[in-house]
Amino acid sequence: MGVMTITWQDIYDYLRCPKILAFKVAGLRTRIKPRPPSPTIEPYVIGRVGEQVVETLLPPLTSPESDLSIAEEALSATEEGAPLREDVAREMTRTLFRIRSDLKERLLKKLESVQIQVTDKTVKTLLEKAVAGVQVAALKMRERYGELELLGRAEAKAPLLPSWLEPDFAFKPVDSETTIVVEVKNKAKIGPQDRFQASFYATLGRLGGIAVKEHFTLEEASLVPRALVKTPSSCVLLNVRDGTVMEMPGVEGIISFLRDVWEAKQLGLLGKQPEAERGDFCSRCRWKRLCSHFSTSGPPTATLDELAKPYPLIMAEWMLEHGKNLDLLWWNEYVSSLLHEVVHPYRRMFAEELRKARERGLSPPEALELELYVYEQLRTKVLSKIADHLGLDEQELQTLKSQSAMLTRKDIEAMCRDFKHEFEKWRGIMELLGHDPIKRRYGTIDLFNPWLNRGSVRKYGTLPRESDKLVSEAWKWWESKT
C-alpha cells in the first residue's frame, strides 16, 4: 500500500468502506492471522508458469493455421467456469506438443531461463493445466480479436491519482492497431479482487496512459515504444488454469470520489477515521470493533479541510514549471536500460582483453582509463543508434547524453524552497511518523525525502509523450480540490 500514491487495493477498500481504507493505512488489523503452511509450490512459480505459457504460446495459437479443434471439444465438454480435468489437460498438452515440438522446446527454454524446472511432478501437472488452458483461451481470443502478436510488457499510469502498474502483457491484433492489455492469472478460480484489478488497469489507460516497451536489439528493427494517452480501453483478464477470458471495463466514476479516497488515506496516517454512512452489511463487518458506529475504542472520526497534494505530482509540477522535459525523463530511464542491455555484454567481453593486457604489463590505472574510454565510446555509438531508431532530434539526444532531464540536488533544494507551502501540508503527517523533508538533511533514510523520492516522478508522472499535458491537467484538478 503506497503512502503517497493510490493503488487498486486502495480504491477497492474505499468502495467497500472508507473506514476500512483508513484502518488499513493506519496499520490496524482485525485479527492475527495464523502462519499459513508452506505451499507445495511457491506462488511466484505458479505465476511465472502462467506468464511464460501465455507469452510463448498465445500468439502462435491464435494464428489462422493453428488447429484448435481439441480445445473446442474440451470447451464443449466442460461447464462454464469449471477447471479442465487433469486427464483432459494432459491429453491436450501432449497433442499440441506432438504437432508443434518447436513450441514445446521454446517454452521449456523460457521456463529454464527463469529457473523453473518441470521435472517436479507438481510443477509438471501445473504446466499441463496451463498449456491446456491457454489453448482454450486462444480459441476465445481468436474468435474475438483475430490473430494476435505480442508487443511486450506495458506500464500503465495516471499522474492524477497518482498510480502506476505493470500489466503482464500487451498484444495487438494483426489486422488492427488496437492494443490489448492482458493480465494473466493462474488460479483455481477468479475472484472479485482479480476482476477489480483488471478493471483498474483499464482505468489507468483512460485517466492517464499506457506505455508499451519494445524488445530492442541493434541487429534488427523493432517496435518503437507505444504511448497510448487517455485511450478508451479495457483489460483482458486471462486465467490460464481454465482458459477463462474476461474483458473488464474501467472503474466507473473514480474521479468523483478521488478526493475522498485521499482524505481517508491521510486520516488513516494521522490515526483517525472518516465519517461514513452505516449500511446493511456493517453489522457483519469484521472491522466492527474499530468502527465509530459500534465502538468508542477505535480511532476518532475527523474530516480534513485541506489535503496534501500527491507527493510525486508536486515534484513533477515543479519540473514542468522550470522547463524540464518530462517525456525525456521517461526516455532517459528507457534508454539507460537499453544501454545496459546492449553495452554491458561488450564491456564484459572487453574485460577479458584488459586482463590479458595487464598480464602483459599494462598498469591498473592505465587499464581502468582504457576501460572507461572504450565503454564511453561504445555508449556514445549505441546511444546514437538508439536515438536514430527512436526518431529523437539532436537536442533530445544531447539531453539524454548529459542526463540533464534528471533532477539534481540543486533542483531538489530549489523545489523545497519554491514549493515549501505544498510540502508544509505534509508536515503534520510527516512529524507524526517521524519524517520531515524540509528540516532533515538530504541523503538520510527518510520515506518522504524528495531526493530519495526523485524516481517517483518518472514512475508516476511520465510517458513517452504528452507527460506535460497529463501532469498539468492533474495539477489543475488538485488545485481545485485542495
PAMARLO-98091 format. One record per residue (C-alpha): residue in three letters; x, y, z. Coordinates in steps of 0.2 Angstrom, whole numbers, padded with zeros to 4 digits, always signed. Example, Ala and Ser with C-alpha at 12.3 -4.5 7.8 and 13.67 -1.06 7.14 Angstrom:
2
+------+-------+-------+-------+
: resn :     X :     Y :     Z :
+------+-------+-------+-------+
:  Ala : +0062 : -0022 : +0039 :
:  Ser : +0068 : -0005 : +0036 :
+------+-------+-------+-------+
This chain:
482
+------+-------+-------+-------+
: resn :     X :     Y :     Z :
+------+-------+-------+-------+
:  Met : +0000 : +0000 : +0000 :
:  Gly : +0008 : +0016 : -0006 :
:  Val : +0008 : +0031 : +0007 :
:  Met : +0009 : +0044 : -0006 :
:  Thr : +0001 : +0036 : -0021 :
:  Ile : -0016 : +0027 : -0025 :
:  Thr : -0016 : +0008 : -0028 :
:  Trp : -0030 : -0003 : -0035 :
:  Gln : -0032 : -0010 : -0017 :
:  Asp : -0035 : +0007 : -0010 :
:  Ile : -0049 : +0010 : -0022 :
:  Tyr : -0056 : -0007 : -0019 :
:  Asp : -0056 : -0005 : +0000 :
:  Tyr : -0063 : +0013 : -0001 :
:  Leu : -0078 : +0006 : -0011 :
:  Arg : -0081 : -0007 : +0002 :
:  Cys : -0080 : +0007 : +0016 :
:  Pro : -0069 : +0022 : +0018 :
:  Lys : -0066 : +0017 : +0036 :
:  Ile : -0058 : +0001 : +0030 :
:  Leu : -0046 : +0010 : +0020 :
:  Ala : -0041 : +0022 : +0034 :
:  Phe : -0039 : +0007 : +0046 :
:  Lys : -0028 : -0002 : +0034 :
:  Val : -0017 : +0013 : +0031 :
:  Ala : -0015 : +0016 : +0050 :
:  Gly : -0008 : -0002 : +0051 :
:  Leu : -0023 : -0009 : +0061 :
:  Arg : -0028 : -0027 : +0060 :
:  Thr : -0044 : -0036 : +0064 :
:  Arg : -0035 : -0052 : +0070 :
:  Ile : -0018 : -0060 : +0070 :
:  Lys : -0018 : -0072 : +0055 :
:  Pro : -0010 : -0089 : +0059 :
:  Arg : +0005 : -0093 : +0049 :
:  Pro : +0000 : -0102 : +0034 :
:  Pro : +0008 : -0119 : +0030 :
:  Ser : +0022 : -0119 : +0017 :
:  Pro : +0014 : -0121 : +0000 :
:  Thr : +0019 : -0136 : -0011 :
:  Ile : +0023 : -0123 : -0025 :
:  Glu : +0029 : -0106 : -0022 :
:  Pro : +0016 : -0093 : -0028 :
:  Tyr : +0029 : -0084 : -0039 :
:  Val : +0032 : -0101 : -0048 :
:  Ile : +0013 : -0103 : -0051 :
:  Gly : +0013 : -0085 : -0058 :
:  Arg : +0028 : -0087 : -0069 :
:  Val : +0022 : -0103 : -0076 :
:  Gly : +0006 : -0094 : -0082 :
:  Glu : +0015 : -0079 : -0089 :
:  Gln : +0028 : -0089 : -0099 :
:  Val : +0014 : -0101 : -0106 :
:  Val : +0004 : -0086 : -0112 :
:  Glu : +0019 : -0076 : -0119 :
:  Thr : +0026 : -0091 : -0128 :
:  Leu : +0010 : -0100 : -0134 :
:  Leu : -0004 : -0087 : -0136 :
:  Pro : +0002 : -0078 : -0152 :
:  Pro : +0006 : -0094 : -0162 :
:  Leu : -0010 : -0102 : -0156 :
:  Thr : -0021 : -0088 : -0162 :
:  Ser : -0014 : -0090 : -0180 :
:  Pro : -0027 : -0095 : -0193 :
:  Glu : -0017 : -0110 : -0197 :
:  Ser : -0017 : -0116 : -0179 :
:  Asp : -0029 : -0131 : -0176 :
:  Leu : -0039 : -0128 : -0160 :
:  Ser : -0052 : -0142 : -0163 :
:  Ile : -0046 : -0151 : -0147 :
:  Ala : -0049 : -0135 : -0137 :
:  Glu : -0067 : -0134 : -0145 :
:  Glu : -0070 : -0152 : -0139 :
:  Ala : -0064 : -0148 : -0121 :
:  Leu : -0074 : -0132 : -0120 :
:  Ser : -0090 : -0140 : -0125 :
:  Ala : -0087 : -0154 : -0113 :
:  Thr : -0083 : -0143 : -0098 :
:  Glu : -0095 : -0132 : -0088 :
:  Glu : -0093 : -0114 : -0089 :
:  Gly : -0080 : -0108 : -0076 :
:  Ala : -0076 : -0126 : -0071 :
:  Pro : -0057 : -0132 : -0072 :
:  Leu : -0052 : -0144 : -0085 :
:  Arg : -0050 : -0162 : -0079 :
:  Glu : -0032 : -0167 : -0077 :
:  Asp : -0033 : -0181 : -0090 :
:  Val : -0040 : -0169 : -0102 :
:  Ala : -0027 : -0156 : -0099 :
:  Arg : -0013 : -0169 : -0101 :
:  Glu : -0020 : -0176 : -0117 :
:  Met : -0022 : -0158 : -0124 :
:  Thr : -0004 : -0154 : -0119 :
:  Arg : +0003 : -0170 : -0127 :
:  Thr : -0007 : -0167 : -0143 :
:  Leu : -0001 : -0149 : -0145 :
:  Phe : +0017 : -0153 : -0142 :
:  Arg : +0017 : -0169 : -0153 :
:  Ile : +0011 : -0157 : -0168 :
:  Arg : +0021 : -0142 : -0163 :
:  Ser : +0038 : -0149 : -0155 :
:  Asp : +0045 : -0131 : -0158 :
:  Leu : +0033 : -0123 : -0146 :
:  Lys : +0037 : -0136 : -0133 :
:  Glu : +0056 : -0133 : -0135 :
:  Arg : +0053 : -0114 : -0134 :
:  Leu : +0043 : -0115 : -0119 :
:  Leu : +0055 : -0126 : -0109 :
:  Lys : +0069 : -0114 : -0113 :
:  Lys : +0058 : -0100 : -0107 :
:  Leu : +0055 : -0109 : -0091 :
:  Glu : +0073 : -0114 : -0089 :
:  Ser : +0078 : -0095 : -0091 :
:  Val : +0068 : -0091 : -0075 :
:  Gln : +0074 : -0106 : -0065 :
:  Ile : +0058 : -0116 : -0066 :
:  Gln : +0062 : -0135 : -0068 :
:  Val : +0047 : -0146 : -0074 :
:  Thr : +0055 : -0162 : -0068 :
:  Asp : +0045 : -0159 : -0052 :
:  Lys : +0028 : -0169 : -0053 :
:  Thr : +0018 : -0155 : -0046 :
:  Val : +0025 : -0142 : -0057 :
:  Lys : +0023 : -0153 : -0072 :
:  Thr : +0004 : -0155 : -0068 :
:  Leu : +0003 : -0136 : -0066 :
:  Leu : +0011 : -0134 : -0083 :
:  Glu : +0000 : -0146 : -0092 :
:  Lys : -0016 : -0137 : -0085 :
:  Ala : -0009 : -0120 : -0091 :
:  Val : -0004 : -0127 : -0108 :
:  Ala : -0022 : -0134 : -0110 :
:  Gly : -0030 : -0118 : -0103 :
:  Val : -0021 : -0107 : -0115 :
:  Gln : -0027 : -0117 : -0130 :
:  Val : -0045 : -0114 : -0124 :
:  Ala : -0041 : -0095 : -0121 :
:  Ala : -0033 : -0094 : -0138 :
:  Leu : -0049 : -0101 : -0146 :
:  Lys : -0059 : -0087 : -0137 :
:  Met : -0047 : -0073 : -0141 :
:  Arg : -0045 : -0078 : -0159 :
:  Glu : -0064 : -0078 : -0162 :
:  Arg : -0065 : -0061 : -0153 :
:  Tyr : -0049 : -0052 : -0159 :
:  Gly : -0041 : -0062 : -0173 :
:  Glu : -0023 : -0067 : -0174 :
:  Leu : -0013 : -0058 : -0160 :
:  Glu : +0005 : -0053 : -0159 :
:  Leu : +0015 : -0049 : -0144 :
:  Leu : +0020 : -0031 : -0141 :
:  Gly : +0029 : -0034 : -0125 :
:  Arg : +0027 : -0028 : -0107 :
:  Ala : +0017 : -0012 : -0103 :
:  Glu : +0016 : +0000 : -0089 :
:  Ala : +0000 : +0010 : -0085 :
:  Lys : +0000 : +0026 : -0075 :
:  Ala : -0011 : +0041 : -0071 :
:  Pro : -0002 : +0056 : -0063 :
:  Leu : -0019 : +0062 : -0057 :
:  Leu : -0021 : +0048 : -0044 :
:  Pro : -0006 : +0045 : -0045 :
:  Ser : -0004 : +0027 : -0048 :
:  Trp : +0007 : +0015 : -0058 :
:  Leu : +0005 : -0003 : -0063 :
:  Glu : +0013 : -0016 : -0074 :
:  Pro : +0000 : -0027 : -0083 :
:  Asp : +0008 : -0043 : -0088 :
:  Phe : +0007 : -0041 : -0107 :
:  Ala : +0002 : -0030 : -0122 :
:  Phe : -0004 : -0039 : -0138 :
:  Lys : -0010 : -0032 : -0154 :
:  Pro : -0022 : -0040 : -0167 :
:  Val : -0013 : -0042 : -0183 :
:  Asp : -0026 : -0033 : -0193 :
:  Ser : -0029 : -0019 : -0181 :
:  Glu : -0019 : -0005 : -0172 :
:  Thr : -0029 : -0009 : -0156 :
:  Thr : -0018 : -0013 : -0141 :
:  Ile : -0025 : -0026 : -0129 :
:  Val : -0018 : -0026 : -0112 :
:  Val : -0019 : -0043 : -0104 :
:  Glu : -0017 : -0048 : -0085 :
:  Val : -0013 : -0066 : -0083 :
:  Lys : -0019 : -0077 : -0068 :
:  Asn : -0015 : -0095 : -0064 :
:  Lys : -0028 : -0099 : -0051 :
:  Ala : -0041 : -0112 : -0047 :
:  Lys : -0055 : -0098 : -0048 :
:  Ile : -0055 : -0080 : -0052 :
:  Gly : -0061 : -0069 : -0038 :
:  Pro : -0069 : -0051 : -0036 :
:  Gln : -0052 : -0043 : -0032 :
:  Asp : -0044 : -0051 : -0048 :
:  Arg : -0058 : -0043 : -0059 :
:  Phe : -0056 : -0026 : -0050 :
:  Gln : -0038 : -0026 : -0053 :
:  Ala : -0040 : -0029 : -0071 :
:  Ser : -0053 : -0015 : -0072 :
:  Phe : -0041 : -0003 : -0063 :
:  Tyr : -0028 : -0007 : -0077 :
:  Ala : -0041 : -0001 : -0089 :
:  Thr : -0045 : +0014 : -0079 :
:  Leu : -0027 : +0020 : -0079 :
:  Gly : -0027 : +0019 : -0098 :
:  Arg : -0042 : +0031 : -0098 :
:  Leu : -0036 : +0043 : -0085 :
:  Gly : -0018 : +0043 : -0090 :
:  Gly : -0009 : +0032 : -0102 :
:  Ile : -0001 : +0016 : -0106 :
:  Ala : +0017 : +0014 : -0112 :
:  Val : +0022 : -0002 : -0122 :
:  Lys : +0040 : -0005 : -0121 :
:  Glu : +0049 : -0014 : -0136 :
:  His : +0062 : -0028 : -0135 :
:  Phe : +0077 : -0019 : -0143 :
:  Thr : +0091 : -0026 : -0152 :
:  Leu : +0104 : -0017 : -0163 :
:  Glu : +0104 : -0031 : -0176 :
:  Glu : +0086 : -0030 : -0181 :
:  Ala : +0072 : -0017 : -0182 :
:  Ser : +0059 : -0017 : -0168 :
:  Leu : +0044 : -0009 : -0162 :
:  Val : +0046 : +0009 : -0156 :
:  Pro : +0038 : +0011 : -0138 :
:  Arg : +0020 : +0015 : -0140 :
:  Ala : +0011 : +0028 : -0129 :
:  Leu : -0007 : +0027 : -0128 :
:  Val : -0013 : +0043 : -0119 :
:  Lys : -0031 : +0044 : -0112 :
:  Thr : -0037 : +0030 : -0124 :
:  Pro : -0054 : +0021 : -0121 :
:  Ser : -0048 : +0004 : -0116 :
:  Ser : -0052 : -0012 : -0107 :
:  Cys : -0041 : -0025 : -0099 :
:  Val : -0042 : -0044 : -0104 :
:  Leu : -0041 : -0055 : -0088 :
:  Leu : -0035 : -0072 : -0093 :
:  Asn : -0035 : -0086 : -0081 :
:  Val : -0023 : -0099 : -0089 :
:  Arg : -0028 : -0113 : -0077 :
:  Asp : -0045 : -0115 : -0085 :
:  Gly : -0045 : -0104 : -0101 :
:  Thr : -0057 : -0090 : -0094 :
:  Val : -0056 : -0074 : -0104 :
:  Met : -0065 : -0059 : -0097 :
:  Glu : -0064 : -0041 : -0105 :
:  Met : -0065 : -0030 : -0090 :
:  Pro : -0071 : -0011 : -0092 :
:  Gly : -0063 : +0003 : -0082 :
:  Val : -0069 : +0008 : -0064 :
:  Glu : -0083 : +0020 : -0067 :
:  Gly : -0084 : +0037 : -0058 :
:  Ile : -0067 : +0036 : -0050 :
:  Ile : -0064 : +0055 : -0052 :
:  Ser : -0080 : +0059 : -0042 :
:  Phe : -0073 : +0050 : -0026 :
:  Leu : -0054 : +0053 : -0028 :
:  Arg : -0053 : +0067 : -0016 :
:  Asp : -0062 : +0056 : -0003 :
:  Val : -0050 : +0042 : -0006 :
:  Trp : -0035 : +0053 : -0002 :
:  Glu : -0044 : +0060 : +0013 :
:  Ala : -0047 : +0043 : +0020 :
:  Lys : -0029 : +0038 : +0017 :
:  Gln : -0022 : +0054 : +0025 :
:  Leu : -0034 : +0052 : +0040 :
:  Gly : -0028 : +0034 : +0042 :
:  Leu : -0010 : +0041 : +0043 :
:  Leu : -0015 : +0053 : +0056 :
:  Gly : -0023 : +0039 : +0067 :
:  Lys : -0041 : +0044 : +0063 :
:  Gln : -0056 : +0038 : +0053 :
:  Pro : -0068 : +0046 : +0041 :
:  Glu : -0086 : +0048 : +0043 :
:  Ala : -0096 : +0035 : +0033 :
:  Glu : -0114 : +0030 : +0031 :
:  Arg : -0120 : +0015 : +0040 :
:  Gly : -0126 : +0001 : +0029 :
:  Asp : -0134 : -0016 : +0030 :
:  Phe : -0118 : -0025 : +0029 :
:  Cys : -0110 : -0015 : +0044 :
:  Ser : -0117 : -0027 : +0057 :
:  Arg : -0107 : -0041 : +0049 :
:  Cys : -0091 : -0032 : +0046 :
:  Arg : -0075 : -0039 : +0054 :
:  Trp : -0069 : -0021 : +0057 :
:  Lys : -0083 : -0018 : +0069 :
:  Arg : -0073 : -0016 : +0085 :
:  Leu : -0064 : -0001 : +0077 :
:  Cys : -0079 : +0007 : +0068 :
:  Ser : -0086 : +0023 : +0076 :
:  His : -0104 : +0015 : +0073 :
:  Phe : -0101 : +0001 : +0085 :
:  Ser : -0087 : +0006 : +0097 :
:  Thr : -0078 : +0021 : +0105 :
:  Ser : -0061 : +0011 : +0106 :
:  Gly : -0056 : +0014 : +0088 :
:  Pro : -0048 : +0030 : +0080 :
:  Pro : -0058 : +0046 : +0082 :
:  Thr : -0068 : +0052 : +0067 :
:  Ala : -0062 : +0068 : +0058 :
:  Thr : -0063 : +0077 : +0042 :
:  Leu : -0049 : +0087 : +0033 :
:  Asp : -0052 : +0104 : +0026 :
:  Glu : -0036 : +0104 : +0017 :
:  Leu : -0027 : +0089 : +0009 :
:  Ala : -0009 : +0087 : +0004 :
:  Lys : -0007 : +0085 : -0014 :
:  Pro : +0001 : +0069 : -0021 :
:  Tyr : +0020 : +0070 : -0017 :
:  Pro : +0026 : +0064 : -0035 :
:  Leu : +0014 : +0076 : -0043 :
:  Ile : +0021 : +0091 : -0033 :
:  Met : +0039 : +0086 : -0039 :
:  Ala : +0033 : +0084 : -0057 :
:  Glu : +0024 : +0101 : -0057 :
:  Trp : +0039 : +0110 : -0051 :
:  Met : +0049 : +0101 : -0065 :
:  Leu : +0036 : +0107 : -0078 :
:  Glu : +0037 : +0125 : -0071 :
:  His : +0056 : +0125 : -0073 :
:  Gly : +0057 : +0119 : -0091 :
:  Lys : +0061 : +0101 : -0088 :
:  Asn : +0055 : +0089 : -0102 :
:  Leu : +0045 : +0076 : -0093 :
:  Asp : +0044 : +0065 : -0109 :
:  Leu : +0063 : +0064 : -0109 :
:  Leu : +0064 : +0059 : -0091 :
:  Trp : +0054 : +0043 : -0097 :
:  Trp : +0066 : +0041 : -0112 :
:  Asn : +0081 : +0043 : -0100 :
:  Glu : +0076 : +0028 : -0090 :
:  Tyr : +0071 : +0018 : -0105 :
:  Val : +0087 : +0022 : -0115 :
:  Ser : +0098 : +0018 : -0099 :
:  Ser : +0090 : +0001 : -0098 :
:  Leu : +0094 : -0002 : -0117 :
:  Leu : +0112 : +0004 : -0115 :
:  His : +0114 : -0008 : -0101 :
:  Glu : +0107 : -0022 : -0111 :
:  Val : +0117 : -0018 : -0126 :
:  Val : +0134 : -0011 : -0120 :
:  His : +0136 : -0022 : -0104 :
:  Pro : +0140 : -0038 : -0114 :
:  Tyr : +0153 : -0029 : -0124 :
:  Arg : +0160 : -0022 : -0108 :
:  Arg : +0161 : -0040 : -0101 :
:  Met : +0170 : -0046 : -0117 :
:  Phe : +0182 : -0031 : -0116 :
:  Ala : +0186 : -0036 : -0098 :
:  Glu : +0195 : -0052 : -0104 :
:  Glu : +0206 : -0042 : -0116 :
:  Leu : +0210 : -0030 : -0102 :
:  Arg : +0215 : -0044 : -0091 :
:  Lys : +0227 : -0051 : -0104 :
:  Ala : +0234 : -0033 : -0106 :
:  Arg : +0238 : -0032 : -0088 :
:  Glu : +0247 : -0048 : -0089 :
:  Arg : +0257 : -0041 : -0102 :
:  Gly : +0262 : -0026 : -0091 :
:  Leu : +0248 : -0013 : -0093 :
:  Ser : +0246 : -0004 : -0076 :
:  Pro : +0230 : -0005 : -0066 :
:  Pro : +0227 : +0015 : -0068 :
:  Glu : +0230 : +0013 : -0087 :
:  Ala : +0219 : -0002 : -0088 :
:  Leu : +0205 : +0007 : -0079 :
:  Glu : +0207 : +0023 : -0090 :
:  Leu : +0207 : +0012 : -0106 :
:  Glu : +0191 : +0003 : -0100 :
:  Leu : +0182 : +0019 : -0096 :
:  Tyr : +0187 : +0026 : -0113 :
:  Val : +0181 : +0011 : -0123 :
:  Tyr : +0165 : +0010 : -0113 :
:  Glu : +0161 : +0028 : -0116 :
:  Gln : +0164 : +0026 : -0135 :
:  Leu : +0153 : +0011 : -0135 :
:  Arg : +0140 : +0021 : -0125 :
:  Thr : +0140 : +0035 : -0137 :
:  Lys : +0139 : +0024 : -0153 :
:  Val : +0125 : +0014 : -0146 :
:  Leu : +0116 : +0030 : -0139 :
:  Ser : +0117 : +0037 : -0157 :
:  Lys : +0109 : +0022 : -0165 :
:  Ile : +0095 : +0021 : -0152 :
:  Ala : +0091 : +0040 : -0155 :
:  Asp : +0091 : +0037 : -0174 :
:  His : +0079 : +0022 : -0171 :
:  Leu : +0068 : +0031 : -0159 :
:  Gly : +0067 : +0047 : -0170 :
:  Leu : +0075 : +0059 : -0157 :
:  Asp : +0082 : +0075 : -0163 :
:  Glu : +0099 : +0082 : -0159 :
:  Gln : +0094 : +0092 : -0144 :
:  Glu : +0085 : +0077 : -0136 :
:  Leu : +0100 : +0066 : -0139 :
:  Gln : +0111 : +0079 : -0131 :
:  Thr : +0099 : +0080 : -0116 :
:  Leu : +0100 : +0061 : -0115 :
:  Lys : +0119 : +0061 : -0116 :
:  Ser : +0120 : +0074 : -0102 :
:  Gln : +0106 : +0067 : -0092 :
:  Ser : +0100 : +0085 : -0089 :
:  Ala : +0082 : +0079 : -0089 :
:  Met : +0086 : +0071 : -0072 :
:  Leu : +0083 : +0080 : -0055 :
:  Thr : +0099 : +0086 : -0047 :
:  Arg : +0102 : +0090 : -0028 :
:  Lys : +0101 : +0109 : -0033 :
:  Asp : +0085 : +0106 : -0041 :
:  Ile : +0078 : +0097 : -0025 :
:  Glu : +0084 : +0112 : -0014 :
:  Ala : +0075 : +0124 : -0026 :
:  Met : +0060 : +0114 : -0026 :
:  Cys : +0059 : +0113 : -0007 :
:  Arg : +0060 : +0132 : -0007 :
:  Asp : +0048 : +0136 : -0021 :
:  Phe : +0035 : +0123 : -0016 :
:  Lys : +0038 : +0125 : +0003 :
:  His : +0019 : +0128 : +0005 :
:  Glu : +0015 : +0111 : -0003 :
:  Phe : +0027 : +0101 : +0007 :
:  Glu : +0021 : +0110 : +0023 :
:  Lys : +0004 : +0102 : +0020 :
:  Trp : +0013 : +0085 : +0023 :
:  Arg : +0021 : +0092 : +0039 :
:  Gly : +0008 : +0086 : +0051 :
:  Ile : +0008 : +0068 : +0044 :
:  Met : +0027 : +0068 : +0042 :
:  Glu : +0031 : +0074 : +0060 :
:  Leu : +0018 : +0061 : +0067 :
:  Leu : +0028 : +0047 : +0058 :
:  Gly : +0045 : +0055 : +0062 :
:  His : +0049 : +0062 : +0045 :
:  Asp : +0052 : +0080 : +0039 :
:  Pro : +0060 : +0083 : +0022 :
:  Ile : +0062 : +0101 : +0024 :
:  Lys : +0071 : +0100 : +0041 :
:  Arg : +0081 : +0084 : +0038 :
:  Arg : +0097 : +0084 : +0028 :
:  Tyr : +0097 : +0076 : +0011 :
:  Gly : +0103 : +0058 : +0010 :
:  Thr : +0095 : +0052 : +0026 :
:  Ile : +0085 : +0036 : +0025 :
:  Asp : +0068 : +0046 : +0025 :
:  Leu : +0052 : +0040 : +0017 :
:  Phe : +0047 : +0057 : +0012 :
:  Asn : +0064 : +0064 : +0007 :
:  Pro : +0062 : +0072 : -0010 :
:  Trp : +0080 : +0067 : -0016 :
:  Leu : +0076 : +0049 : -0012 :
:  Asn : +0059 : +0050 : -0020 :
:  Arg : +0065 : +0058 : -0036 :
:  Gly : +0062 : +0042 : -0046 :
:  Ser : +0044 : +0043 : -0041 :
:  Val : +0042 : +0057 : -0054 :
:  Arg : +0047 : +0046 : -0068 :
:  Lys : +0037 : +0031 : -0062 :
:  Tyr : +0021 : +0040 : -0059 :
:  Gly : +0022 : +0056 : -0070 :
:  Thr : +0030 : +0052 : -0086 :
:  Leu : +0026 : +0043 : -0103 :
:  Pro : +0035 : +0043 : -0120 :
:  Arg : +0024 : +0058 : -0125 :
:  Glu : +0011 : +0071 : -0118 :
:  Ser : +0018 : +0069 : -0100 :
:  Asp : +0017 : +0088 : -0098 :
:  Lys : -0001 : +0088 : -0103 :
:  Leu : -0006 : +0074 : -0091 :
:  Val : +0004 : +0082 : -0076 :
:  Ser : -0003 : +0100 : -0080 :
:  Glu : -0021 : +0093 : -0080 :
:  Ala : -0018 : +0083 : -0064 :
:  Trp : -0011 : +0099 : -0055 :
:  Lys : -0026 : +0110 : -0060 :
:  Trp : -0038 : +0097 : -0054 :
:  Trp : -0029 : +0095 : -0037 :
:  Glu : -0028 : +0114 : -0036 :
:  Ser : -0047 : +0115 : -0037 :
:  Lys : -0049 : +0101 : -0023 :
:  Thr : -0035 : +0106 : -0010 :
+------+-------+-------+-------+
